[in-house]
Amino acid sequence: MSAPMNTRLPSKDVYYFTIRSNIYLIVLIAVLTFLPWNTETILDIVSQTLRSSEIIIASILTSNLLIGVHVSQKSNFIKKSLSYRIRAILKGACYYMLATCFFHVIAVLYGAPFFENISQTFHFGALLASTAVFPGLCILGLNVSNWIRVFSQNGADLGPESVIQVSAVSSIVGAWVGAFPIPLDWDRDWQEWPITCMVGNLLGYMTGLVISAIHLCVRYNQLRKHKVT
């Protein structure tokens, strides 16, 4: 009988790779989002919301795709036929677009403009799908049982799966919290839809990466000491 997921000691390589990946993503998002703030450059999410979000989305997607490729080299996916892998990639892209449209609709239902700022709302949906769904597609794949195990049964393995579990939830929570400043009468340019929700989403994602990294460090050292003793 196998041990519970969260008590299974990950390998040293998985441990260090996951920590390095989290640090890289945190630094990447911080550099792309907060360093150019109010600089009127192409990366300024306040004045160039669409272009800046496109660059951030592309960076997050590319980074998580590379992480997924590295993880898949140690799984059965890389051993599958080329046609199988191509179909899986195309299905994953379709699911990502469906997630984007889903978050777009949810945003509208929660008060985002229906006929106005359609492009801004779609970009927000794409950004949220990039942090909450796409990493899971890269690591968990299209197997529904994997998603149920990680998100419904608290059965995430320590490592990339535990990072996905925490960061996905924190991304959604961050996007929701980011909506609170919008109706306030502060008359700030960054209060325009969907800037605060995008920033909240990214802050939530970064927070999830930090929390999951700390959790991984603590649990890894606890399990290693327990294994030694």
C-alpha positions in Angstrom: 0.0 0.0 0.0 1.5 3.3 -1.1 2.3 6.1 1.4 0.0 9.2 1.4 1.1 11.7 -1.3 2.3 14.5 1.0 4.5 12.2 3.0 6.4 10.9 0.0 9.9 12.3 -0.1 10.8 13.8 -3.5 14.2 13.2 -5.0 17.0 15.7 -4.5 16.9 16.7 -8.1 13.1 17.3 -8.0 13.5 19.3 -4.8 16.2 21.6 -6.1 14.6 22.0 -9.6 11.3 23.0 -8.0 12.8 25.6 -5.7 14.9 27.1 -8.6 11.8 27.2 -10.8 9.8 29.0 -8.2 12.5 31.6 -7.6 12.9 32.1 -11.4 9.2 32.7 -11.9 9.0 35.1 -8.9 11.9 37.2 -10.2 10.5 37.1 -13.8 7.1 38.4 -12.8 8.5 41.0 -10.5 10.8 42.3 -13.2 8.2 42.4 -15.9 5.3 43.7 -13.8 6.6 46.0 -11.0 10.0 47.4 -12.2 8.4 49.1 -15.3 5.4 50.5 -13.2 4.5 54.0 -14.4 7.5 54.3 -16.7 5.3 54.8 -19.8 7.3 52.0 -21.5 5.9 49.0 -23.4 6.2 46.9 -20.2 4.2 49.4 -18.1 1.0 47.5 -17.2 -0.7 50.8 -16.2 -0.3 52.7 -19.5 0.2 49.7 -21.8 -2.0 47.2 -20.3 -2.7 45.0 -23.3 0.9 44.9 -24.7 2.4 44.5 -21.2 0.0 41.7 -20.3 0.8 39.9 -23.6 4.5 39.9 -22.8 3.8 38.7 -19.2 1.5 36.0 -20.5 4.0 34.8 -23.1 6.8 34.7 -20.5 4.7 32.7 -18.0 3.5 30.3 -20.7 7.0 29.7 -22.0 8.5 29.3 -18.6 5.9 26.8 -17.5 6.1 24.9 -20.8 9.9 24.5 -20.3 9.3 23.3 -16.7 6.7 20.8 -18.0 9.2 19.5 -20.6 11.8 19.0 -17.9 9.4 17.1 -15.7 8.0 15.1 -18.6 11.4 13.7 -19.3 11.1 11.7 -16.1 7.6 10.5 -16.9 6.0 8.2 -19.4 4.8 11.1 -21.6 8.2 11.5 -23.3 8.1 7.8 -24.2 4.8 8.1 -26.0 4.7 8.3 -29.8 5.1 11.6 -31.6 1.5 11.6 -32.8 0.3 11.1 -29.3 2.4 13.9 -28.0 1.2 16.3 -30.8 -2.4 15.4 -30.0 -1.9 16.0 -26.3 -0.2 19.4 -27.0 -3.1 20.5 -29.3 -5.7 19.3 -26.7 -3.8 21.2 -24.0 -3.9 24.4 -26.1 -7.6 24.0 -26.6 -8.2 23.5 -22.9 -6.1 26.6 -22.2 -8.3 28.7 -24.6 -11.4 27.2 -23.0 -10.1 28.3 -19.6 -9.4 31.7 -20.9 -13.0 32.0 -22.2 -14.3 30.6 -19.0 -12.5 33.2 -16.9 -13.7 35.9 -19.4 -17.3 34.9 -18.8 -16.8 34.7 -15.0 -15.3 38.2 -15.0 -18.3 39.5 -17.0 -20.8 37.8 -14.6 -19.0 39.4 -11.7 -19.3 42.9 -13.2 -16.8 43.4 -15.9 -18.0 45.5 -18.9 -19.9 43.3 -21.4 -19.7 45.4 -24.5 -16.8 47.6 -23.5 -13.2 46.7 -22.9 -13.7 43.2 -24.4 -10.1 42.9 -25.3 -9.0 43.9 -21.8 -11.3 41.3 -20.2 -10.1 38.6 -22.6 -6.5 39.4 -21.7 -7.4 39.2 -18.0 -8.9 35.8 -18.7 -5.8 34.7 -20.5 -3.5 35.9 -17.7 -5.6 34.1 -15.1 -5.6 30.9 -17.2 -1.8 31.2 -17.6 -1.3 31.1 -13.8 -4.1 29.0 -12.6 -4.6 26.4 -15.4 -1.7 26.2 -17.8 0.9 25.1 -15.2 -1.4 22.2 -14.3 -1.7 21.3 -18.0 2.1 21.1 -18.3 2.6 19.0 -15.2 -0.7 17.0 -14.7 -1.5 16.7 -18.3 -5.1 15.9 -19.5 -5.8 13.1 -17.1 -8.8 14.1 -15.1 -7.9 11.8 -12.2 -4.7 13.7 -11.7 -6.6 17.0 -11.4 -9.1 15.4 -9.0 -6.3 13.9 -6.9 -4.4 17.2 -6.6 -7.3 19.7 -6.2 -10.1 17.7 -4.6 -8.3 15.0 -2.6 -5.3 17.0 -1.4 -3.1 14.3 -2.9 -0.4 16.5 -4.6 3.1 15.1 -4.5 5.7 17.3 -2.9 7.4 19.2 -5.8 5.8 20.6 -9.0 2.3 19.2 -8.1 2.2 20.9 -4.7 3.4 24.1 -6.3 0.5 23.9 -8.8 -2.0 23.2 -6.1 -1.1 26.2 -4.0 -0.3 28.7 -6.8 -3.5 28.0 -8.7 -5.7 28.7 -5.7 -3.7 31.8 -4.7 -3.9 33.2 -8.3 -7.6 33.1 -8.3 -7.9 34.5 -4.8 -5.5 37.3 -5.8 -7.5 38.2 -8.9 -10.7 38.4 -6.8 -9.0 40.6 -4.1 -7.6 42.8 -6.9 -11.2 43.8 -7.8 -11.7 45.6 -4.5 -9.9 48.9 -5.3 -11.7 49.4 -8.6 -14.9 51.1 -7.3 -13.1 53.3 -4.7 -13.1 57.0 -5.6 -9.3 57.5 -5.5 -9.3 58.6 -9.2 -6.1 56.7 -10.0 -5.2 55.6 -13.5 -4.3 52.1 -12.2 -7.9 51.6 -10.9 -9.1 51.1 -14.5 -10.4 47.6 -15.4 -8.6 45.2 -15.3 -5.3 46.5 -14.0 -5.8 45.8 -10.3 -7.2 42.3 -11.0 -4.2 41.5 -13.2 -1.8 42.8 -10.6 -3.8 40.9 -7.9 -3.6 37.8 -10.0 0.2 38.1 -10.4 0.7 38.9 -6.7 -1.4 35.9 -5.8 0.6 33.7 -8.1 3.9 35.0 -6.6 2.5 34.5 -3.1 1.6 30.9 -4.0 5.1 30.3 -5.4 6.6 31.6 -2.1 4.3 29.6 0.1 4.7 26.4 -1.8 8.5 26.8 -1.9 8.6 27.3 1.9 6.2 24.4 2.4 8.4 22.2 0.2 11.6 23.2 2.1 10.0 22.4 5.5 8.4 19.1 4.5 11.4 17.9 2.5 13.7 18.4 5.5 11.2 16.9 7.9 10.8 13.8 5.7 14.5 13.5 5.1 15.3 13.6 8.9 12.5 11.1 9.5 13.9 8.8 6.9 17.4 9.1 8.3 16.2 8.3 11.8 
